[in-house]
Amino acid sequence: MPGAFYITTAIDYPNDLPHLGTAYEKITADVIARWHRLTGKSVHFLMGNDEHSVKVAQRAEKEGLTPLEWCNRMETGFRERWAALDISFDDFIRTSEERHKKGVVALIKGVREANPDDIFLGDYEGLYCTGCEEFKLEKNLVDGLCPQHPNRKPEKLKEKNQFFRLTKYRDALLKHIEEHPEFVQPEARRNEVVNVLKGGLEDLSISRPVAKALGWGIPFPGDPERVVYVWFDALTNYITGVGFGSDDALFGTWWPADLHIVGKDITRFHCIIWPAMLMAAGIALPKTVFGHGWILSPEGGKIGKSLGNVVEPLEVARLLGPDALRLYLIREIVYGQDGEFTVSRFEDRYNADLANNYGNLVSRTVSMAAKYRNGVVTEPAGVPPRLKDAAAGAVDRAKQAYDALALHDGAGAAFALLTQANELIATSEPWNIAKDPARAGELDRVLYDLVEATRIATLLLVPVMPRKTLEILNRLGDTAKPTLARAAWGAAGSTLTTTGGDPLFPRIEDPAKAKEAKPAKPAKTK
Ligand code: MSP
């Protein structure tokens, strides 16, 4: 569909509630989805939960619930958190849903029809990490332990499984990546994936014996003794979530996906196994997989449930609002690289970017407009604009940045314009101009430019800060639905009626707030 944009995130294991690391992924994908909506595209944004994991079944058992009962409870908790962070997904898929199970069966059928030798029964002997839900090679362990889940000893497995002939697709995958460098982003991830491919692949076990999976999973079609391996099941969500196996018209509308957003630890599943599965079934490949970096705790480790340094996203968002958290994560971390989160750094950035720069600019602009022009600012004829070129430059830079997934720079472009507007106040000294009635045109110009540049910068921040930007646009007299087209100079009219209000981003003076927000007790399990 022309003008359509289909974006997905990884689906989460609901063995526990999301933490700041998983929230980071959803926030970044949400910014991209909102950016494309702002540009006028029709967007479909899919998220969900990856339920058929052994660790989910183990957790349910511990809680005295069936896996499905536990997953139902988790769905509520996940949805609550995503709503509190303003994540605007269009659909939320759970792998225990009928539409998904039907689609997984249809995919396996499709592979068997198109490539009858690609799925075969074989013996698996080796190691398995339930943390990663991955068959592991000895060479990828450190002191016999999975580097990502050092507290879960890999299990020794010897089992008969259904296999997928992954080795057959190595050359085709290398060729695809060479011909479509945009398929794996950023470049560092592409190099990793190419290296893995060049190093050679092994056929992949794609089932688990029913008992080993604690009876929890999708029955393997034609093999009642086994369930589908959780990754083969989970990856398929990207097509079952848009109707594969149940709604052909929907599938035709959205597939192939434009963008899969996933963490760097699982990029290879998405850039090797997933495209090979699609090739085997004769289905088009997604256009791009972007492997983002990790949110690290100040102690250096990846934030994660298993490592006991979980930061509760709701607590953090409650402190200074979801917009402040979203801005921090987008602006502080170069998208694709790792980044750190600490409450004190978060508070410092809040004071610098929001209280001092943005909030102060809006409040000074609106109060000067009220004081000198009763809130109504009009662009004067014959006085050259001071911020028009800067605003156009910011729009161009933001467009390029957001389109290229340089999210930090998209927000950076808006903030550069806000800084220029603040500088205009300092250099033009409107309070002095106002003393001289002969300089009325000059004052009109400064006031209009301040309102207009702030309005345009605010539009560029709509994807990042969806709540506060709407409030600010209202205060600046732009009450229409935000679109990128409105970021042109004068697009909201040559007269704007501004209104005041409470401080938007009150400065944090009290460092005790940081203590209040310290991450709660370490979580015990993953
Ligand atoms: N269920 C699999 C994904 C299947 S996708 C077909 C999974 N789940 S997860 O719950 O462990 O992770 C979900 C996503 O969150 C992954 O993309 C993972 O990389 C990301 N993150 C988990 N911890 C993270 C950080 N500390 N920082 C950033 N992203 C993190 O993997």
Residues whose N, C-alpha, C, O or C-beta is under 5 A from the ligand:
A	BS01	MSP	A10 I11 D12 Y13 G21 T22 Y24 E25 D50 A234 L235 V262 G263 K264 D265 I266 G293 W294 I295 K302 I303 G304
